[in-house]
């Protein structure tokens, strides 16, 4: 199992390391444009994974039942929205302008060729029966990258890239990439404020983040894998029917481990609805 996870994690390591870079920077205004998970099978299974992780580990920082919003990030960056360089109070005029740029986006038109904006989990490349990955502090559920999700990500970053803080700091891990990938990553960071957009957009749902992992990596990671293997066995029987539809995009404050704070939503925009929700949406109790 460890070798399978290792292969899958390597393909998504840039996303995870970049997430650490984004949330650990100080004196910044990180906002997350995202898809809030609608009621349905995908959200149910994200909540279930988070509940299992929280029950097994007292250090788990993600709480999708109260503190954090279950979501799929479309664009996360450090936006220059303060009143002054030394004042962390947001300039509401500039925030309103940023929200207006999302508001005036014609989502019906840009998604006119998409039959729907489906949400479903993606299996690991090396094991089609595995629907999660663990790397250090992070536990994530990979999401199928559809044309619709890519279009939404590209659209919002195009609308908001003028608001990113300049100059943009390139994370140190980029220097370890092969030359062609390094050049491309630097270009994305400098242009969009994030390495995880365009061709490197990798949609996922963060269900766990535990900073204690760095102190006992092997033991904690093994425990997480055991917990998530249990979750995986519960998810597999419904994998083919577990398909929902994105209903909206939202703007919110960034929290621990790349999460979105549940009480810090700054905007919400409905997407054109093209099909009825079909997957089950049974509630998951926190305890």
C-alpha positions as CSV (number, residue, x, y, z in Angstrom):
1,X,0.0,0.0,0.0
2,X,2.8,2.4,0.8
3,X,4.4,2.0,-2.6
4,X,1.0,2.7,-4.3
5,X,0.4,5.8,-2.2
6,X,4.0,6.9,-2.9
7,X,3.5,6.8,-6.7
8,X,0.2,8.7,-6.5
9,X,1.5,11.3,-4.0
10,X,4.5,12.1,-6.2
11,X,2.1,13.2,-9.0
12,X,0.4,15.6,-6.6
13,X,3.3,16.7,-4.4
14,X,3.5,20.1,-6.0
15,X,-0.1,20.8,-5.0
16,X,0.6,19.8,-1.4
17,X,3.9,21.6,-1.0
18,X,2.5,24.7,-2.6
19,X,-0.4,24.6,-0.2
20,X,2.1,24.7,2.6
21,X,3.8,27.7,1.1
22,X,0.5,29.5,0.6
23,X,-0.9,29.1,4.0
24,X,2.3,29.7,6.0
25,X,3.2,33.0,4.5
26,X,2.5,35.9,6.9
27,X,1.2,39.4,6.4
28,X,-0.9,38.2,3.5
29,X,-4.5,38.1,2.4
30,X,-5.1,34.7,1.0
31,X,-8.5,34.2,-0.5
32,X,-9.9,31.0,-2.0
33,X,-12.2,31.0,-5.0
34,X,-13.8,27.6,-4.7
35,X,-16.8,25.3,-5.3
36,X,-18.6,24.6,-2.0
37,X,-19.6,21.0,-2.0
38,X,-23.3,20.6,-2.5
39,X,-25.4,18.2,-0.5
40,X,-24.8,14.8,-2.0
41,X,-22.6,11.8,-2.1
42,X,-19.3,13.6,-2.6
43,X,-19.8,15.8,0.4
44,X,-21.1,12.9,2.4
45,X,-17.9,10.9,1.8
46,X,-15.7,14.0,2.5
47,X,-17.5,14.4,5.8
48,X,-17.2,10.7,6.6
49,X,-13.4,10.8,5.9
50,X,-13.0,13.8,8.1
51,X,-15.0,12.3,10.9
52,X,-13.0,9.1,10.9
53,X,-9.7,11.1,10.9
54,X,-10.9,13.2,13.8
55,X,-12.0,10.2,15.8
56,X,-8.6,8.5,15.4
57,X,-6.4,11.6,16.0
58,X,-6.8,14.3,18.6
59,X,-4.4,16.5,16.6
60,X,-6.5,16.7,13.5
61,X,-7.1,20.4,12.7
62,X,-9.7,20.1,9.9
63,X,-13.3,20.2,11.1
64,X,-15.6,20.0,8.1
65,X,-18.6,20.0,10.4
66,X,-18.2,23.4,11.9
67,X,-14.9,25.3,11.4
68,X,-14.2,24.6,7.7
69,X,-16.1,24.5,4.4
70,X,-15.9,21.3,2.4
71,X,-14.8,22.6,-1.0
72,X,-12.8,22.3,-4.2
73,X,-10.3,25.1,-4.7
74,X,-10.4,26.8,-8.1
75,X,-7.9,29.5,-7.4
76,X,-6.0,30.4,-4.2
77,X,-3.6,33.3,-4.1
78,X,-2.3,36.2,-2.0
79,X,-4.4,39.2,-3.0
80,X,-3.4,42.8,-2.4
81,X,-6.5,44.2,-0.7
82,X,-5.3,46.0,2.4
83,X,-6.0,49.6,3.2
84,X,-2.2,50.2,3.5
85,X,1.0,48.1,3.5
86,X,1.0,48.0,7.3
87,X,-2.8,47.7,7.8
88,X,-4.5,44.3,7.6
89,X,-7.9,45.9,7.4
90,X,-9.3,45.2,4.0
91,X,-10.0,48.0,1.6
92,X,-13.7,47.4,1.0
93,X,-13.8,49.3,-2.2
94,X,-11.1,47.1,-3.7
95,X,-12.8,44.0,-2.3
96,X,-16.1,45.1,-4.0
97,X,-14.3,45.6,-7.3
98,X,-12.8,42.1,-7.1
99,X,-16.2,40.6,-6.3
100,X,-17.8,42.6,-9.2
101,X,-15.3,41.1,-11.6
102,X,-16.6,37.7,-10.6
103,X,-20.2,38.9,-10.6
104,X,-20.0,40.1,-14.2
105,X,-18.7,36.8,-15.5
106,X,-21.2,35.1,-17.7
107,X,-21.0,31.6,-16.4
108,X,-23.9,30.5,-18.6
109,X,-22.0,31.5,-21.7
110,X,-18.6,30.1,-20.7
111,X,-20.2,26.7,-19.8
112,X,-22.6,26.6,-22.7
113,X,-20.8,23.7,-24.3
114,X,-20.6,21.7,-21.1
115,X,-23.5,19.3,-20.5
116,X,-23.0,19.6,-16.7
117,X,-20.3,20.5,-14.2
118,X,-20.0,17.1,-12.5
119,X,-18.2,16.4,-9.3
120,X,-16.7,13.0,-8.6
121,X,-13.7,11.4,-6.9
122,X,-10.8,10.2,-9.0
123,X,-9.0,6.9,-8.4
124,X,-5.2,6.7,-8.1
125,X,-3.3,6.1,-11.4
126,X,-1.5,3.1,-9.9
127,X,-4.5,1.6,-8.2
128,X,-8.0,2.2,-9.5
129,X,-9.5,1.0,-6.2
130,X,-7.8,3.8,-4.2
131,X,-9.6,7.2,-3.8
132,X,-7.4,9.1,-1.4
133,X,-3.9,10.1,-0.8
134,X,-1.9,11.0,2.3
135,X,1.3,13.1,2.4
136,X,2.7,14.3,5.7
137,X,0.2,16.6,7.3
138,X,-2.3,16.3,4.5
139,X,-5.1,13.9,3.7
140,X,-6.9,14.6,0.4
141,X,-9.5,13.1,-1.9
142,X,-8.6,13.7,-5.5
143,X,-11.4,15.0,-7.7
144,X,-11.9,14.2,-11.4
145,X,-10.5,17.1,-13.4
146,X,-13.3,17.8,-15.9
147,X,-13.4,20.3,-18.7
148,X,-15.9,22.3,-16.6
149,X,-13.7,22.6,-13.6
150,X,-10.7,23.6,-15.7
151,X,-12.8,26.2,-17.4
152,X,-14.0,27.6,-14.1
153,X,-10.5,27.7,-12.7
154,X,-9.1,29.4,-15.8
155,X,-12.0,31.9,-15.9
156,X,-11.7,33.1,-12.3
157,X,-7.9,33.4,-12.4
158,X,-8.1,35.4,-15.6
159,X,-10.7,37.8,-13.9
160,X,-8.7,38.1,-10.6
161,X,-5.0,37.9,-11.6
162,X,-4.7,41.7,-11.5
163,X,-5.4,41.7,-7.8
164,X,-2.5,39.4,-6.7
165,X,0.3,40.9,-4.6
166,X,3.5,41.8,-6.5
167,X,6.2,40.9,-6.5
168,X,5.2,37.3,-6.1
169,X,7.6,35.0,-4.2
170,X,8.4,31.8,-5.9
171,X,8.4,28.9,-3.4
172,X,11.7,27.2,-2.9
173,X,10.5,23.7,-3.9
174,X,10.1,25.0,-7.5
175,X,13.9,25.0,-7.8
176,X,13.9,21.2,-7.3
177,X,11.8,20.5,-10.4
178,X,13.2,19.4,-13.7
179,X,14.1,22.4,-15.9
180,X,11.1,22.5,-18.2
181,X,8.7,22.0,-15.2
182,X,10.6,24.6,-13.2
183,X,10.3,27.2,-15.9
184,X,6.6,26.6,-16.3
185,X,6.0,26.7,-12.6
186,X,7.9,30.0,-12.2
187,X,5.9,31.5,-15.0
188,X,2.6,30.5,-13.4
189,X,3.6,31.8,-10.0
190,X,4.7,35.2,-11.5
191,X,1.7,35.5,-13.7
192,X,-1.1,34.1,-11.5
193,X,0.3,34.1,-8.0
194,X,0.0,30.3,-7.8
195,X,1.8,27.3,-9.3
196,X,-1.4,25.2,-9.1
197,X,-3.4,26.6,-12.1
198,X,-3.7,26.0,-15.8
199,X,-2.0,22.7,-16.7
200,X,-1.1,22.1,-13.1
201,X,-4.7,22.6,-11.7
202,X,-5.3,19.4,-9.6
203,X,-8.8,19.6,-8.0
204,X,-9.0,17.9,-4.6
205,X,-10.9,18.0,-1.3
206,X,-8.8,18.4,1.8
207,X,-10.3,16.2,4.6
208,X,-7.3,16.2,7.0
209,X,-4.4,18.3,8.1
210,X,-2.3,17.4,11.1
211,X,0.9,19.4,11.9
212,X,1.9,16.8,14.5
213,X,2.8,14.5,11.6
214,X,6.2,16.1,11.2
215,X,7.1,14.9,14.7
216,X,6.2,11.2,14.2
217,X,5.9,11.0,10.4
218,X,5.9,7.2,10.0
219,X,3.6,6.3,12.9
220,X,1.0,9.0,12.1
221,X,1.1,8.4,8.4
222,X,0.6,4.7,8.9
223,X,-2.4,5.4,11.2
224,X,-3.9,7.8,8.6
225,X,-3.6,5.2,5.9
226,X,-5.3,2.6,8.1
227,X,-8.2,5.0,8.8
228,X,-8.5,6.0,5.1
229,X,-8.3,2.4,4.0
230,X,-11.4,1.9,6.1
231,X,-13.0,4.9,4.5
232,X,-12.0,3.6,1.1
233,X,-13.8,0.3,1.7
234,X,-17.0,2.2,2.5
235,X,-16.7,4.4,-0.5
236,X,-15.9,1.8,-3.2
237,X,-19.4,0.2,-3.4
238,X,-20.9,3.6,-4.4
239,X,-18.1,5.0,-6.5
240,X,-20.0,4.7,-9.8
241,X,-23.1,6.4,-8.5
242,X,-21.3,9.0,-6.5
243,X,-21.6,12.0,-8.9
244,X,-22.9,15.4,-8.0
245,X,-23.1,18.7,-9.7
246,X,-21.4,22.0,-8.9
247,X,-24.1,24.5,-8.0
248,X,-22.0,27.7,-7.3
249,X,-18.6,29.2,-6.7
250,X,-17.7,31.1,-3.6
251,X,-15.0,33.4,-2.3
252,X,-13.7,32.9,1.2
253,X,-10.8,33.3,3.7
254,X,-8.1,30.7,3.7
255,X,-7.6,28.7,6.9
256,X,-5.4,25.9,8.3
257,X,-3.8,23.6,5.7
258,X,-5.4,25.2,2.7
259,X,-8.9,25.0,4.2
260,X,-11.6,27.6,3.8
261,X,-13.1,29.1,6.9
262,X,-16.8,28.3,7.2
263,X,-17.7,31.7,8.8
264,X,-15.7,33.8,6.4
265,X,-17.5,33.7,3.1
266,X,-17.2,36.9,1.2
267,X,-19.2,36.1,-1.9
268,X,-21.4,33.4,-3.6
269,X,-22.4,33.0,-7.2
270,X,-24.7,30.4,-8.6
271,X,-23.8,28.4,-11.7
272,X,-26.3,27.4,-14.4
273,X,-28.0,24.2,-13.3
274,X,-28.1,21.5,-16.0
275,X,-29.2,18.3,-14.3
276,X,-30.9,17.1,-11.2
277,X,-28.8,15.9,-8.2
278,X,-28.9,12.1,-8.3
279,X,-26.5,10.9,-5.8
280,X,-27.6,10.2,-2.2
281,X,-27.0,12.9,0.4
282,X,-27.5,11.2,3.8
283,X,-26.3,13.3,6.6
284,X,-23.1,12.4,8.5
285,X,-23.1,13.1,12.3
286,X,-19.9,14.7,13.6
287,X,-19.6,12.2,16.5
